[in-house]
């Protein structure tokens, strides 16, 4: 297997899908705008600085789904895809994914954003395999606010990819080639694990790491 791994936010799309979904729920009137934006922006800054408590954030991020119910949330997400996500997907990003698929690579999106937000985005890219934060659900199927299993965040991305490989009877050593595209230093554990790390639209910290280590730098946006 040749494996092409992609981070999502600010890598394949020029925005943070979790943050954007939160802003979208404010537009729908599901949240008090000022209080929500203060909290949402604070979590986003913590993510960028590498200090985010992922469990606290996921409880916060999924509150709207829990309160409004799955049917209303899914209907809102369809609007979110049409109004926010699809207009942000560039042909260059689509082309990069398609090039790997055409080459016979197995393409996987590996993201620290939860599955509710990201599954339709992966589908919009034509990507079958998604490793995202999995949500614990109650007996009715509604998210509880807790994370199920290992969160695909920082070192957890390595663990989740290893679980995904193991489910196919594979290990890292069995791969003919692996590449990972990411914008964030939060993803250094997985970037350091693959054969070919690609700093994609990197922030200043990751750009400096890439320069020091001689990694390829790609600017999609």
Secondary structure, 3 states (H helix, E strand, C coil): CEEEEECCECCCECCCHHHHHHHHHHHCCCCCHHHHHHHHHHHHHHHHHCCCCHHHHHHHHCHHHHHHCHHHHHHHHHHHHHHHHHHHCCHHHHHHHHHHHHCCCEEEEEEEEEHHHHHHHHHHCCCCEEEEECEEECCCCCEEEEECCCCCCCHHHHHHHHHHHHCCCCCHHHCCEEEEEECCHHHHHHHCCCCEEEEECCCHHHHHHHHHHCCEEECCC
